[in-house]
């Protein structure tokens, strides 16, 4: 970190990654006297790949006054490449290598502390350009997923956080996030032909997320730091997609959670409840339509010890 002035700080960094992967697959063989054997066998095979990359980062922070500061950050993201699984499809080469994935990330925002440090407001905007996107592709009838460098993705949006302590012992936190993540280019092989999925939304990425949490802590023994704690949470998840063609989606939904109990220096006893409204929602889905539902209304108790 380098302090240009007492108000401006600049941080620069550089990371180097090197990774080597080697796969060896043993082909299974069972002798069959029938010249028209019904069992396909695969020979032993193996492959190895190695990848390396430099990932720079540059950040600047400017302190406007004791309550407000601005920041901007650039970083280059890197996800290593790898080797695919084996498939019974003869058109799929065994242990086919896929390349690393790179991204250029820019984030800028403002941080504020107000009302005598009882109110905190932070807002950040982000923009990410991703190249050589590693896209999972389902191979049937094997029901395995292979990875291809098949697309370019742009993700942009903002996040806002608000935290306050309006009364002694009472904390309120609210956060909101908006993300627009779509493929600038995406071409995949589907049903023997090429499908152009340009403009489709990124999977597992809700357009909006939000959370409101209220927590009250009442000290009943300051020496032992013994306190009664009660917390309630409201979480909101916007619409999201589970397949690249954007045909399988989950509509927006909300969840209510709570926990309450006793906390001390060396232990906690907490009763909790999740999804109190018993909302039915999809937590995960597959290309071929199968889905996992989220947990229903659940209650429990947790005892923990601190060392």
C-alpha angles and dihedrals in degrees: 000000000000123000107215091181134348086270102040125062126180124198124193129180142168128202128192123201129190123177134170124195127191126183127189119186122194113217113225117227131189117176113238120187093204109099088214096055116188093207119085116209131198125213123236110279139173143178141180135201136179132201136188135181144171115228115194127195130193125181136174128193125190123194109213094181139324091290104039136049135170129212141184127187136187123191137164115227125210134191115184123239127237148171129289126237124258119267135191088228105105090208090064111081113225117255092000112188122235124200130244120272120235132194137185111215129193124182129177132172153133133256122203135186113192144166096040093313092305093109127052123186122180127175126183131181122201140190125187129184113193124193131191089019112204102233122191115227124193115229117203143235086018091057091217128134123231126188127232133178093238110141157032121231135196121197123184137162145102143262128212129192128190123183129173143166103210093169135022108279094007120110126184123190129182129178134179130186133185123192130181106188117169136156115253087194131009126158121172137173110248127170093346096310138080117263120203107214098173111153095024117137123252113262122248091018115118114210091226135018129184139173135186119190130181120189130179122193120189117190112219098169117022095187093059092031087236113170144165111235129194124177135178127189135193115193126188126195121190127215116303137178129229102193132050094241088056093232095123113060143160119223120226117282142171133225131202120209134173142178133182138170146099126316127190139163095277107020147029131204111193133176113200143182129196131197090008092179089056092234115188110221142150116255096179138002138185134225092252093056105262114135140193115219121219121252115283125228105319133184130191149145128236128198116191134177125210122215 
